[in-house]
């Protein structure tokens, strides 16, 4: 379905397998990227349909949502869109979950709109971008000089050509579990907007949400893969140091950047436990 907000239309899906009840937990998932749609996020959040209604929008500029303009491709605007979406759909008992790029939006949202959702989950993300040296060395440790050089170029020159090389040489290190047929098809068929990625990456090195986290009052769960080359666990854990709310950090073993894909059962357990701690489920 398409939901019209103040100045943009968002494509949104909602799915659940739980027994119907007037109220129940809503897991609002924000996809990674930027520059890809929410199809992979919808797939990896399938297990959570057993105990929550899973709502996933294609964020502004992505997928089947309106493109808008580059001036509005900002964390503040993406967070504002989610605030409007919660109101437009009348959502209650919301757990806001973001992976990678979506995790930055979650942090921005919690700082700007305290008390709107019951809690936030940040997966494979951090309050700042890890340094180029940290990221490059992580890729070198995992795959050698070739992915390290490609990642270094991507950080220095986020062009469409660099993005293509990254997808070929670096993306495979983002997950440890091989893709199944469904995920392979999703990746092949998803709607890409590389111009959004290029716009975001141009200022990515300056991203630092640590001062803003002091305004957060909602509880946060942080999940980070022990073998994540993009988000070193110690950098992700900085959320705990700077947040004004309660933060729980779990380093997920045998997982890379795509934590939900690599360890679905472990992640589902941790998400259930977090939801239960907020009295969203029994």
C-alpha positions in Angstrom: 0.0 0.0 0.0 1.0 3.6 -0.5 0.7 6.0 2.4 0.7 9.8 1.7 2.6 11.9 4.2 3.0 15.7 4.1 5.1 15.9 1.0 5.9 12.3 0.0 4.2 9.0 -0.6 5.7 5.9 1.0 5.3 2.3 -0.1 4.6 0.2 3.0 3.9 -3.5 3.7 2.4 -5.0 6.8 2.4 -8.7 7.6 1.7 -11.0 10.6 1.0 -14.6 11.5 -0.1 -14.0 15.1 -3.7 -14.4 16.2 -5.7 -11.2 15.7 -6.2 -9.0 18.7 -7.2 -5.4 19.0 -3.8 -4.4 20.1 -0.4 -6.0 19.8 3.2 -5.4 19.2 4.3 -3.7 16.0 7.8 -4.2 14.7 8.5 -1.3 12.3 11.6 -2.3 10.2 13.9 0.2 8.5 16.0 -1.2 5.7 19.7 -0.8 5.0 21.4 0.9 2.2 20.9 3.6 1.4 20.0 3.1 -2.2 18.1 -0.2 -1.9 14.4 -1.0 -1.2 13.0 -2.8 1.8 12.5 -6.2 0.2 15.4 -7.9 2.0 14.3 -6.4 5.3 10.8 -7.8 4.8 12.3 -11.3 4.1 14.7 -11.4 7.1 12.0 -10.2 9.5 9.7 -13.1 8.5 10.3 -15.0 11.8 9.0 -12.0 13.8 5.6 -12.3 12.1 4.9 -15.1 14.6 4.6 -12.6 17.5 4.3 -9.1 16.0 2.9 -7.2 13.1 5.8 -6.4 10.9 5.6 -3.1 9.0 8.3 -2.2 6.5 8.4 1.0 4.4 10.6 1.8 1.5 12.0 5.0 2.9 11.9 8.3 1.0 14.0 8.0 -2.2 14.0 4.2 -2.1 12.2 1.4 -3.9 8.5 2.1 -4.7 8.3 5.2 -2.5 8.5 8.7 -4.0 12.0 9.9 -4.8 11.6 13.4 -3.4 14.8 15.6 -3.8 18.4 15.3 -2.6 17.8 18.1 -0.1 15.4 15.8 1.8 17.7 12.7 1.7 18.8 13.3 5.3 18.6 11.4 8.5 16.4 14.1 10.1 13.9 13.9 7.2 13.9 10.1 7.1 13.2 10.1 10.9 10.5 12.7 10.4 8.8 10.5 7.7 8.7 7.6 10.2 7.2 9.8 12.8 4.5 10.8 10.3 4.0 7.2 9.3 3.4 6.0 12.9 0.7 8.7 13.2 -0.9 8.1 9.8 -1.3 4.4 10.5 -2.3 4.9 14.1 0.5 2.5 15.3 0.9 1.7 19.0 3.3 -0.4 20.9 6.0 0.1 18.3 9.4 -1.5 18.4 11.5 0.5 15.8 14.2 -1.8 14.2 16.8 -0.6 11.8 19.7 -2.5 10.2 22.8 -0.8 8.9 21.7 2.6 7.3 18.3 2.0 9.0 20.1 1.9 12.3 21.3 5.5 11.8 17.6 6.5 11.2 16.5 4.7 14.4 19.1 6.6 16.4 18.1 9.9 14.8 14.4 9.1 15.4 14.9 8.2 19.1 16.8 11.5 19.7 14.2 13.7 17.9 11.0 12.0 19.0 11.3 10.5 22.5 8.4 8.5 23.8 6.8 7.9 20.4 7.8 4.3 20.2 8.4 1.8 23.0 12.0 1.1 22.1 14.6 0.9 19.4 16.7 -1.9 18.0 20.0 -0.9 16.2 21.5 -3.8 14.1 24.9 -3.6 12.4 25.0 0.1 12.9 26.8 2.6 15.2 26.6 6.2 16.3 29.5 7.2 14.0 31.1 5.8 10.9 34.1 3.7 11.8 37.3 5.3 10.5 38.4 4.4 7.0 41.4 2.7 8.5 39.3 0.5 10.8 37.0 -0.6 8.0 39.7 -1.2 5.5 41.7 -3.3 7.9 38.6 -5.4 8.8 38.1 -6.2 5.1 41.8 -7.1 4.8 41.6 -9.4 7.7 38.6 -11.2 6.2 39.4 -11.3 2.6 42.9 -9.9 1.8 44.1 -6.9 -0.2 41.5 -6.9 -3.0 38.4 -6.2 -0.9 40.4 -3.9 1.2 41.4 -1.8 -1.8 37.9 -1.8 -3.1 36.5 -0.7 0.2 39.1 2.1 0.5 38.0 3.4 -2.9 34.4 3.2 -2.0 35.0 5.3 1.1 37.1 7.8 -0.9 35.0 7.9 -4.1 31.4 6.7 -3.6 30.6 6.7 -7.4 28.3 4.2 -9.1 31.4 2.4 -10.5 32.8 2.1 -7.0 29.4 0.8 -5.8 29.5 -1.9 -8.5 33.0 -3.0 -7.5 31.9 -3.0 -3.8 28.9 -5.2 -4.7 31.3 -7.7 -6.4 34.2 -7.8 -4.1 33.0 -6.6 -0.7 29.3 -7.4 -0.4 30.0 -11.2 0.0 31.8 -10.5 3.3 28.6 -8.8 4.6 27.1 -12.2 5.3 28.5 -15.6 6.5 25.4 -17.8 5.7 25.1 -18.4 2.0 22.0 -16.8 0.4 19.1 -19.1 -0.4 17.1 -18.9 -3.7 14.6 -16.4 -2.3 17.3 -14.0 -1.0 19.2 -14.4 -4.3 16.1 -13.4 -6.3 15.4 -10.5 -3.9 18.8 -9.1 -4.3 18.7 -9.5 -8.1 15.2 -7.9 -8.5 15.2 -5.1 -5.8 14.8 -1.5 -6.9 18.0 0.4 -6.5 18.5 4.1 -6.3 22.3 4.6 -6.4 21.9 8.3 -6.5 20.6 8.2 -2.9 23.6 6.2 -1.8 26.0 8.5 -3.6 24.4 11.5 -2.0 24.6 10.0 1.5 28.1 8.6 1.2 29.4 12.1 0.2 29.0 13.2 3.8 29.1 9.8 5.5 32.6 10.5 7.0 31.2 13.4 9.0 28.4 11.3 10.5 28.4 11.5 14.3 25.3 10.9 16.3 27.0 10.6 19.7 26.1 14.1 21.0 22.4 13.6 20.0 22.1 10.3 21.8 22.2 12.2 25.1 18.6 13.2 24.3 17.4 9.6 23.9 15.2 8.3 26.8 13.8 5.1 25.2 15.5 1.7 25.7 17.8 0.5 22.9 18.9 -3.0 22.0 22.1 -3.1 19.9 23.0 -6.2 17.9 26.3 -6.4 16.1 28.0 -9.2 14.3 31.3 -10.4 15.8 32.7 -10.6 12.3 31.1 -7.4 10.9 33.7 -5.6 8.6 31.6 -2.4 8.3 30.6 -2.0 12.0 33.3 -3.0 14.5 31.6 -4.2 17.7 33.5 -1.6 19.9 32.2 1.2 17.7 28.6 -0.1 17.8 28.9 -0.3 21.6 29.5 3.5 21.8 25.7 3.8 21.7 25.7 2.5 25.2 28.2 5.1 26.4 26.5 8.1 24.9 22.7 7.3 25.1 20.6 8.9 27.8 18.4 5.8 27.9 19.1 2.2 28.9 21.1 0.3 26.3 21.8 -3.4 26.0 24.5 -4.6 23.6 24.8 -8.1 22.2 27.8 -9.2 20.1 26.4 -12.0 18.0 28.9 -14.7 17.3 29.2 -16.3 13.8 27.5 -13.2 12.2 28.8 -10.5 9.9 27.0 -7.3 8.9 23.8 -9.0 8.0 23.1 -10.2 11.5 19.5 -11.0 11.0 20.3 -13.3 8.0 23.4 -15.0 9.5 21.8 -15.8 12.9 18.0 -15.7 12.5 17.1 -17.9 15.5 19.5 -16.1 17.9 18.2 -12.7 16.7 14.6 -13.7 17.1 15.3 -14.8 20.7 17.0 -11.5 21.5 14.2 -9.5 19.9 11.6 -11.5 21.8 13.4 -11.0 25.0 13.6 -7.3 24.4 10.0 -7.0 23.5 9.1 -8.9 26.6 11.2 -6.6 28.8 9.0 -3.7 27.4 5.8 -5.7 28.2 5.0 -5.9 24.5 4.7 -9.7 24.6 4.2 -12.2 27.4 
